[in-house]
């Protein structure tokens, strides 16, 4: 989820040729309004994305143009977002796997919380991705990189 879209806006301002924010429902409308209010954000778009493989495939074939270089996710992988169902593969991992290629770099950051399910999330990720590495722990925030 893009939330307020700050990482995407920074990527656009730093020269990324195309940036796509994704989220659900009313957040998409807020992100679109933020983009419209900031004309300097060239190449920054927003699209609705449910965490399903079908939505991911449609996004990849449509707005993403078949290729994704970098995926950045902030606070998208803690247990409450996938209904605490850590025992099953989180929907987010399926979407990331469907959209990524071997060249795609996936960076995820998450603030550690009590009973957050993060360790379990990354254990499942290790079964789906060829590389899952912790890059840094800053304060209570874990930053990790995944590769297909």
N, CA and C atoms as a LAMMPS dump frame, in Angstrom:
ITEM: TIMESTEP
0
ITEM: NUMBER OF ATOMS
444
ITEM: BOX BOUNDS ff ff ff
-5.0000000000000000e+02 5.0000000000000000e+02
-5.0000000000000000e+02 5.0000000000000000e+02
-5.0000000000000000e+02 5.0000000000000000e+02
ITEM: ATOMS id mol type element x y z
1 1 1 N 0.818 -1.179 0
2 1 2 C 0 0 0
3 1 3 C 0.862 1.242 0
4 2 1 N 0.469 2.223 -0.745
5 2 2 C 1.242 3.456 -0.893
6 2 3 C 1.058 4.403 0.277
7 3 1 N -0.058 4.283 0.987
8 3 2 C -0.309 5.231 2.058
9 3 3 C -0.279 6.648 1.499
10 4 1 N 0.473 7.516 2.124
11 4 2 C 0.57 8.892 1.659
12 4 3 C 1.42 9.023 0.4
13 5 1 N 2.236 8.025 0.091
14 5 2 C 2.996 8.015 -1.151
15 5 3 C 4.365 8.643 -1.1
16 6 1 N 4.858 8.972 0.081
17 6 2 C 6.125 9.684 0.182
18 6 3 C 7.281 8.975 -0.533
19 7 1 N 7.516 7.66 -0.319
20 7 2 C 8.632 7.02 -1.033
21 7 3 C 8.48 7.122 -2.562
22 8 1 N 7.259 7.011 -3.045
23 8 2 C 7.026 7.12 -4.483
24 8 3 C 7.276 8.526 -4.98
25 9 1 N 6.863 9.522 -4.204
26 9 2 C 7.094 10.911 -4.59
27 9 3 C 8.594 11.209 -4.629
28 10 1 N 9.33 10.711 -3.653
29 10 2 C 10.779 10.918 -3.623
30 10 3 C 11.418 10.263 -4.846
31 11 1 N 11.005 9.052 -5.185
32 11 2 C 11.546 8.376 -6.368
33 11 3 C 11.284 9.194 -7.626
34 12 1 N 10.079 9.729 -7.752
35 12 2 C 9.751 10.564 -8.902
36 12 3 C 10.578 11.835 -8.959
37 13 1 N 10.76 12.47 -7.819
38 13 2 C 11.556 13.703 -7.762
39 13 3 C 13.042 13.441 -8.003
40 14 1 N 13.48 12.218 -7.706
41 14 2 C 14.895 11.874 -7.905
42 14 3 C 15.184 11.398 -9.336
43 15 1 N 14.155 11.38 -10.183
44 15 2 C 14.407 11.086 -11.588
45 15 3 C 13.963 9.727 -12.093
46 16 1 N 13.27 8.938 -11.291
47 16 2 C 12.762 7.665 -11.81
48 16 3 C 11.853 7.965 -13.003
49 17 1 N 12.023 7.234 -14.092
50 17 2 C 11.248 7.536 -15.299
51 17 3 C 9.775 7.177 -15.145
52 18 1 N 9.48 6.154 -14.341
53 18 2 C 8.09 5.775 -14.096
54 18 3 C 7.966 5.247 -12.68
55 19 1 N 6.976 5.748 -11.959
56 19 2 C 6.709 5.32 -10.588
57 19 3 C 5.227 5.018 -10.492
58 20 1 N 4.893 3.855 -9.944
59 20 2 C 3.493 3.484 -9.771
60 20 3 C 3.233 3.202 -8.301
61 21 1 N 2.352 3.995 -7.695
62 21 2 C 1.903 3.765 -6.327
63 21 3 C 0.719 2.812 -6.404
64 22 1 N 0.624 1.899 -5.479
65 22 2 C -0.563 1.046 -5.414
66 22 3 C -1.119 1.053 -4
67 23 1 N -2.433 0.949 -3.929
68 23 2 C -3.119 0.832 -2.645
69 23 3 C -4.545 0.417 -2.948
70 24 1 N -5.404 0.549 -1.961
71 24 2 C -6.8 0.15 -2.127
72 24 3 C -7.735 1.296 -1.797
73 25 1 N -8.953 1.221 -2.364
74 25 2 C -10.066 2.096 -2.022
75 25 3 C -9.758 3.573 -1.964
76 26 1 N -10.182 4.215 -0.88
77 26 2 C -10.063 5.668 -0.781
78 26 3 C -8.612 6.17 -0.766
79 27 1 N -7.665 5.318 -0.396
80 27 2 C -6.26 5.729 -0.396
81 27 3 C -5.81 6.049 -1.819
82 28 1 N -6.331 5.317 -2.799
83 28 2 C -5.988 5.575 -4.202
84 28 3 C -6.433 6.981 -4.594
85 29 1 N -7.615 7.361 -4.151
86 29 2 C -8.126 8.705 -4.46
87 29 3 C -7.257 9.783 -3.818
88 30 1 N -6.836 9.563 -2.582
89 30 2 C -5.983 10.534 -1.884
90 30 3 C -4.634 10.645 -2.598
91 31 1 N -4.049 9.509 -2.96
92 31 2 C -2.761 9.522 -3.662
93 31 3 C -2.884 10.233 -5.007
94 32 1 N -3.973 9.978 -5.735
95 32 2 C -4.182 10.643 -7.031
96 32 3 C -4.291 12.157 -6.845
97 33 1 N -4.983 12.591 -5.805
98 33 2 C -5.107 14.023 -5.525
99 33 3 C -3.748 14.629 -5.167
100 34 1 N -2.945 13.885 -4.401
101 34 2 C -1.607 14.368 -4.053
102 34 3 C -0.724 14.508 -5.289
103 35 1 N -0.83 13.558 -6.201
104 35 2 C -0.058 13.628 -7.441
105 35 3 C -0.513 14.831 -8.267
106 36 1 N -1.826 14.997 -8.404
107 36 2 C -2.369 16.118 -9.185
108 36 3 C -1.963 17.467 -8.594
109 37 1 N -1.839 17.535 -7.274
110 37 2 C -1.478 18.788 -6.611
111 37 3 C 0.015 19.103 -6.708
112 38 1 N 0.788 18.159 -7.233
113 38 2 C 2.24 18.334 -7.336
114 38 3 C 2.707 18.046 -8.762
115 39 1 N 2.551 19.01 -9.669
116 39 2 C 2.874 18.78 -11.08
117 39 3 C 4.345 18.444 -11.338
118 40 1 N 5.219 18.702 -10.384
119 40 2 C 6.625 18.347 -10.551
120 40 3 C 6.856 16.839 -10.485
121 41 1 N 5.821 16.083 -10.103
122 41 2 C 5.921 14.628 -10.02
123 41 3 C 5.65 14.017 -11.394
124 42 1 N 6.564 14.182 -12.306
125 42 2 C 6.425 13.634 -13.658
126 42 3 C 6.615 12.115 -13.612
127 43 1 N 5.763 11.393 -14.313
128 43 2 C 5.906 9.948 -14.39
129 43 3 C 5.404 9.192 -13.177
130 44 1 N 4.75 9.875 -12.255
131 44 2 C 4.221 9.215 -11.055
132 44 3 C 2.729 8.985 -11.251
133 45 1 N 2.309 7.715 -11.122
134 45 2 C 0.912 7.337 -11.305
135 45 3 C 0.443 6.533 -10.096
136 46 1 N -0.859 6.305 -10.035
137 46 2 C -1.428 5.502 -8.954
138 46 3 C -2.417 4.512 -9.549
139 47 1 N -2.481 3.327 -8.946
140 47 2 C -3.427 2.304 -9.393
141 47 3 C -3.91 1.512 -8.181
142 48 1 N -5.129 1.043 -8.277
143 48 2 C -5.664 0.197 -7.204
144 48 3 C -5.119 -1.215 -7.367
145 49 1 N -4.738 -1.826 -6.251
146 49 2 C -4.212 -3.188 -6.277
147 49 3 C -4.684 -3.949 -5.052
148 50 1 N -5.49 -4.956 -5.298
149 50 2 C -5.802 -5.933 -4.252
150 50 3 C -4.654 -6.929 -4.281
151 51 1 N -4.33 -7.522 -3.173
152 51 2 C -3.205 -8.447 -3.148
153 51 3 C -3.644 -9.813 -3.655
154 52 1 N -3.938 -9.857 -4.974
155 52 2 C -4.261 -11.111 -5.645
156 52 3 C -3.341 -11.248 -6.843
157 53 1 N -3.068 -12.484 -7.236
158 53 2 C -2.209 -12.714 -8.397
159 53 3 C -2.863 -12.197 -9.673
160 54 1 N -4.194 -12.26 -9.758
161 54 2 C -4.896 -11.757 -10.942
162 54 3 C -4.711 -10.245 -11.079
163 55 1 N -4.857 -9.509 -9.987
164 55 2 C -4.634 -8.057 -10.021
165 55 3 C -3.178 -7.743 -10.354
166 56 1 N -2.255 -8.52 -9.806
167 56 2 C -0.836 -8.309 -10.076
168 56 3 C -0.531 -8.524 -11.553
169 57 1 N -1.095 -9.57 -12.143
170 57 2 C -0.872 -9.849 -13.566
171 57 3 C -1.435 -8.731 -14.438
172 58 1 N -2.615 -8.225 -14.082
173 58 2 C -3.225 -7.129 -14.84
174 58 3 C -2.379 -5.863 -14.729
175 59 1 N -1.849 -5.599 -13.559
176 59 2 C -1.007 -4.432 -13.348
177 59 3 C 0.288 -4.545 -14.141
178 60 1 N 0.87 -5.734 -14.133
179 60 2 C 2.116 -5.969 -14.859
180 60 3 C 1.912 -5.806 -16.36
181 61 1 N 0.808 -6.314 -16.862
182 61 2 C 0.516 -6.21 -18.296
183 61 3 C 0.099 -4.805 -18.694
184 62 1 N -0.487 -4.055 -17.754
185 62 2 C -0.984 -2.708 -18.044
186 62 3 C -0.008 -1.625 -17.658
187 63 1 N -0.266 -0.925 -16.555
188 63 2 C 0.53 0.249 -16.183
189 63 3 C 2.021 -0.018 -15.982
190 64 1 N 2.389 -1.229 -15.592
191 64 2 C 3.803 -1.505 -15.357
192 64 3 C 4.564 -1.834 -16.642
193 65 1 N 3.849 -2.091 -17.713
194 65 2 C 4.506 -2.332 -18.987
195 65 3 C 5.363 -3.587 -19.038
196 66 1 N 5.078 -4.557 -18.189
197 66 2 C 5.772 -5.835 -18.245
198 66 3 C 7.088 -5.918 -17.496
199 67 1 N 7.578 -4.809 -16.941
200 67 2 C 8.871 -4.847 -16.264
201 67 3 C 8.867 -3.939 -15.028
202 68 1 N 9.455 -4.452 -13.957
203 68 2 C 9.577 -3.688 -12.717
204 68 3 C 11.03 -3.775 -12.259
205 69 1 N 11.657 -2.616 -12.068
206 69 2 C 13.044 -2.591 -11.612
207 69 3 C 13.149 -2.647 -10.093
208 70 1 N 12.27 -1.908 -9.418
209 70 2 C 12.365 -1.768 -7.967
210 70 3 C 10.971 -1.732 -7.357
211 71 1 N 10.811 -2.467 -6.276
212 71 2 C 9.575 -2.424 -5.483
213 71 3 C 9.975 -1.997 -4.082
214 72 1 N 9.312 -0.97 -3.571
215 72 2 C 9.575 -0.493 -2.216
216 72 3 C 8.291 -0.631 -1.412
217 73 1 N 8.375 -1.281 -0.285
218 73 2 C 7.223 -1.436 0.59
219 73 3 C 7.576 -1.024 2.007
220 74 1 N 6.752 -0.197 2.598
221 74 2 C 6.977 0.27 3.968
222 74 3 C 5.786 -0.131 4.831
223 75 1 N 6.045 -0.907 5.871
224 75 2 C 5.002 -1.357 6.794
225 75 3 C 3.861 -2.088 6.096
226 76 1 N 4.194 -2.943 5.142
227 76 2 C 3.155 -3.696 4.434
228 76 3 C 3.156 -5.182 4.784
229 77 1 N 4.04 -5.597 5.673
230 77 2 C 4.159 -7.043 5.888
231 77 3 C 4.07 -7.471 7.342
232 78 1 N 3.252 -6.79 8.133
233 78 2 C 3.083 -7.272 9.497
234 78 3 C 1.729 -7.957 9.635
235 79 1 N 1.626 -8.863 10.58
236 79 2 C 0.502 -9.795 10.701
237 79 3 C -0.894 -9.185 10.554
238 80 1 N -1.202 -8.026 11.139
239 80 2 C -2.564 -7.505 10.992
240 80 3 C -2.984 -7.275 9.537
241 81 1 N -2.015 -7.031 8.643
242 81 2 C -2.376 -6.812 7.24
243 81 3 C -2.771 -8.097 6.532
244 82 1 N -2.307 -9.22 7.025
245 82 2 C -2.766 -10.469 6.424
246 82 3 C -3.527 -11.304 7.439
247 83 1 N -4.313 -10.592 8.231
248 83 2 C -5.254 -11.186 9.184
249 83 3 C -4.604 -12.168 10.146
250 84 1 N -3.344 -11.966 10.44
251 84 2 C -2.657 -12.828 11.393
252 84 3 C -2.427 -14.228 10.881
253 85 1 N -2.749 -14.502 9.615
254 85 2 C -2.634 -15.849 9.062
255 85 3 C -1.224 -16.107 8.552
256 86 1 N -0.258 -16.067 9.455
257 86 2 C 1.137 -16.233 9.069
258 86 3 C 1.412 -17.662 8.621
259 87 1 N 0.651 -18.621 9.118
260 87 2 C 0.883 -20.018 8.761
261 87 3 C 0.687 -20.246 7.265
262 88 1 N -0.154 -19.449 6.641
263 88 2 C -0.342 -19.551 5.199
264 88 3 C 0.481 -18.459 4.537
265 89 1 N 0.884 -18.715 3.293
266 89 2 C 1.696 -17.73 2.597
267 89 3 C 0.925 -16.434 2.454
268 90 1 N 1.47 -15.347 2.96
269 90 2 C 0.78 -14.062 2.85
270 90 3 C 0.542 -13.666 1.398
271 91 1 N -0.609 -13.092 1.153
272 91 2 C -0.977 -12.675 -0.197
273 91 3 C 0.055 -11.722 -0.786
274 92 1 N 0.633 -10.862 0.034
275 92 2 C 1.634 -9.926 -0.452
276 92 3 C 2.793 -10.65 -1.13
277 93 1 N 3.264 -11.742 -0.552
278 93 2 C 4.384 -12.47 -1.152
279 93 3 C 4.017 -13.03 -2.521
280 94 1 N 2.779 -13.49 -2.676
281 94 2 C 2.335 -13.972 -3.991
282 94 3 C 2.342 -12.844 -5.011
283 95 1 N 1.881 -11.669 -4.608
284 95 2 C 1.851 -10.52 -5.519
285 95 3 C 3.274 -10.099 -5.883
286 96 1 N 4.155 -10.006 -4.906
287 96 2 C 5.542 -9.641 -5.191
288 96 3 C 6.189 -10.634 -6.141
289 97 1 N 5.941 -11.904 -5.913
290 97 2 C 6.519 -12.948 -6.761
291 97 3 C 5.967 -12.861 -8.183
292 98 1 N 4.683 -12.547 -8.313
293 98 2 C 4.058 -12.452 -9.636
294 98 3 C 4.564 -11.252 -10.433
295 99 1 N 4.858 -10.157 -9.763
296 99 2 C 5.26 -8.917 -10.441
297 99 3 C 6.765 -8.864 -10.698
298 100 1 N 7.556 -9.466 -9.831
299 100 2 C 9.012 -9.368 -9.923
300 100 3 C 9.585 -10.293 -10.989
301 101 1 N 10.718 -9.863 -11.53
302 101 2 C 11.532 -10.726 -12.392
303 101 3 C 12.825 -10.997 -11.628
304 102 1 N 13.734 -11.736 -12.231
305 102 2 C 15.01 -12.023 -11.579
306 102 3 C 15.826 -10.748 -11.352
307 103 1 N 15.554 -9.714 -12.143
308 103 2 C 16.295 -8.46 -12.025
309 103 3 C 15.659 -7.468 -11.047
310 104 1 N 14.458 -7.725 -10.62
311 104 2 C 13.74 -6.799 -9.734
312 104 3 C 14.32 -6.838 -8.33
313 105 1 N 14.568 -5.663 -7.783
314 105 2 C 14.99 -5.568 -6.391
315 105 3 C 13.771 -5.18 -5.564
316 106 1 N 13.522 -5.915 -4.497
317 106 2 C 12.394 -5.653 -3.606
318 106 3 C 12.966 -5.234 -2.258
319 107 1 N 12.622 -4.035 -1.826
320 107 2 C 13.063 -3.531 -0.526
321 107 3 C 11.841 -3.367 0.369
322 108 1 N 11.869 -4.01 1.507
323 108 2 C 10.762 -3.924 2.457
324 108 3 C 11.291 -3.416 3.793
325 109 1 N 10.574 -2.455 4.362
326 109 2 C 10.906 -2.009 5.71
327 109 3 C 9.653 -2.153 6.559
328 110 1 N 9.88 -2.491 7.818
329 110 2 C 8.742 -2.659 8.715
330 110 3 C 9.174 -2.339 10.137
331 111 1 N 8.325 -1.586 10.809
332 111 2 C 8.572 -1.298 12.214
333 111 3 C 8.153 -2.512 13.028
334 112 1 N 9.051 -3 13.867
335 112 2 C 8.749 -4.155 14.701
336 112 3 C 7.747 -3.773 15.774
337 113 1 N 6.745 -4.637 15.942
338 113 2 C 5.709 -4.454 16.955
339 113 3 C 5.514 -5.783 17.678
340 114 1 N 4.848 -5.733 18.789
341 114 2 C 4.57 -6.967 19.526
342 114 3 C 3.665 -7.865 18.684
343 115 1 N 4.005 -9.142 18.602
344 115 2 C 3.229 -10.141 17.857
345 115 3 C 2.992 -9.701 16.412
346 116 1 N 4.051 -9.174 15.769
347 116 2 C 3.896 -8.634 14.419
348 116 3 C 3.951 -9.687 13.32
349 117 1 N 4.454 -10.877 13.596
350 117 2 C 4.507 -11.93 12.583
351 117 3 C 5.605 -11.741 11.546
352 118 1 N 6.486 -10.777 11.744
353 118 2 C 7.508 -10.457 10.752
354 118 3 C 8.487 -11.605 10.544
355 119 1 N 8.951 -12.221 11.607
356 119 2 C 9.903 -13.324 11.454
357 119 3 C 9.277 -14.448 10.642
358 120 1 N 8.025 -14.764 10.917
359 120 2 C 7.321 -15.805 10.172
360 120 3 C 7.134 -15.404 8.712
361 121 1 N 6.813 -14.127 8.484
362 121 2 C 6.656 -13.61 7.118
363 121 3 C 7.933 -13.848 6.314
364 122 1 N 9.085 -13.495 6.89
365 122 2 C 10.338 -13.65 6.162
366 122 3 C 10.758 -15.114 6.03
367 123 1 N 10.339 -15.963 6.948
368 123 2 C 10.598 -17.4 6.785
369 123 3 C 9.848 -17.939 5.563
370 124 1 N 8.605 -17.506 5.386
371 124 2 C 7.835 -17.904 4.207
372 124 3 C 8.478 -17.314 2.95
373 125 1 N 8.932 -16.064 3.025
374 125 2 C 9.585 -15.418 1.882
375 125 3 C 10.809 -16.206 1.428
376 126 1 N 11.554 -16.755 2.36
377 126 2 C 12.757 -17.526 2.019
378 126 3 C 12.428 -18.765 1.197
379 127 1 N 11.211 -19.265 1.313
380 127 2 C 10.79 -20.43 0.527
381 127 3 C 10.361 -20.037 -0.887
382 128 1 N 10.02 -18.767 -1.088
383 128 2 C 9.506 -18.306 -2.38
384 128 3 C 10.525 -17.536 -3.206
385 129 1 N 11.513 -16.941 -2.555
386 129 2 C 12.479 -16.09 -3.231
387 129 3 C 13.873 -16.683 -3.093
388 130 1 N 14.721 -16.456 -4.104
389 130 2 C 16.068 -17.028 -4.068
390 130 3 C 16.953 -16.335 -3.043
391 131 1 N 16.67 -15.064 -2.771
392 131 2 C 17.48 -14.33 -1.801
393 131 3 C 16.586 -13.459 -0.928
394 132 1 N 16.743 -13.598 0.366
395 132 2 C 16.074 -12.752 1.346
396 132 3 C 17.151 -12.369 2.345
397 133 1 N 17.505 -11.084 2.365
398 133 2 C 18.587 -10.675 3.263
399 133 3 C 18.202 -9.445 4.054
400 134 1 N 18.572 -9.465 5.321
401 134 2 C 18.391 -8.281 6.161
402 134 3 C 19.495 -7.299 5.827
403 135 1 N 19.11 -6.07 5.509
404 135 2 C 20.088 -5.04 5.189
405 135 3 C 20.479 -4.237 6.417
406 136 1 N 19.475 -3.931 7.239
407 136 2 C 19.733 -3.063 8.376
408 136 3 C 18.606 -3.16 9.381
409 137 1 N 18.937 -2.882 10.613
410 137 2 C 17.947 -2.69 11.665
411 137 3 C 18.248 -1.317 12.237
412 138 1 N 17.339 -0.379 12.04
413 138 2 C 17.531 0.984 12.527
414 138 3 C 16.45 1.248 13.56
415 139 1 N 16.873 1.417 14.815
416 139 2 C 15.875 1.548 15.87
417 139 3 C 15.047 0.274 15.871
418 140 1 N 13.769 0.395 15.724
419 140 2 C 12.903 -0.774 15.673
420 140 3 C 12.449 -1.104 14.265
421 141 1 N 13.148 -0.604 13.238
422 141 2 C 12.74 -0.815 11.856
423 141 3 C 13.681 -1.796 11.166
424 142 1 N 13.101 -2.869 10.624
425 142 2 C 13.853 -3.883 9.888
426 142 3 C 13.765 -3.562 8.41
427 143 1 N 14.913 -3.57 7.724
428 143 2 C 14.956 -3.335 6.291
429 143 3 C 15.542 -4.585 5.64
430 144 1 N 14.816 -5.111 4.662
431 144 2 C 15.25 -6.352 4.01
432 144 3 C 15.134 -6.227 2.497
433 145 1 N 15.935 -7.04 1.805
434 145 2 C 15.912 -7.109 0.346
435 145 3 C 15.532 -8.527 -0.075
436 146 1 N 14.637 -8.618 -1.05
437 146 2 C 14.231 -9.894 -1.62
438 146 3 C 14.565 -9.894 -3.112
439 147 1 N 14.958 -11.057 -3.613
440 147 2 C 15.166 -11.247 -5.045
441 147 3 C 14.569 -12.589 -5.452
442 148 1 N 14.006 -12.607 -6.635
443 148 2 C 13.352 -13.81 -7.143
444 148 3 C 14.396 -14.848 -7.542
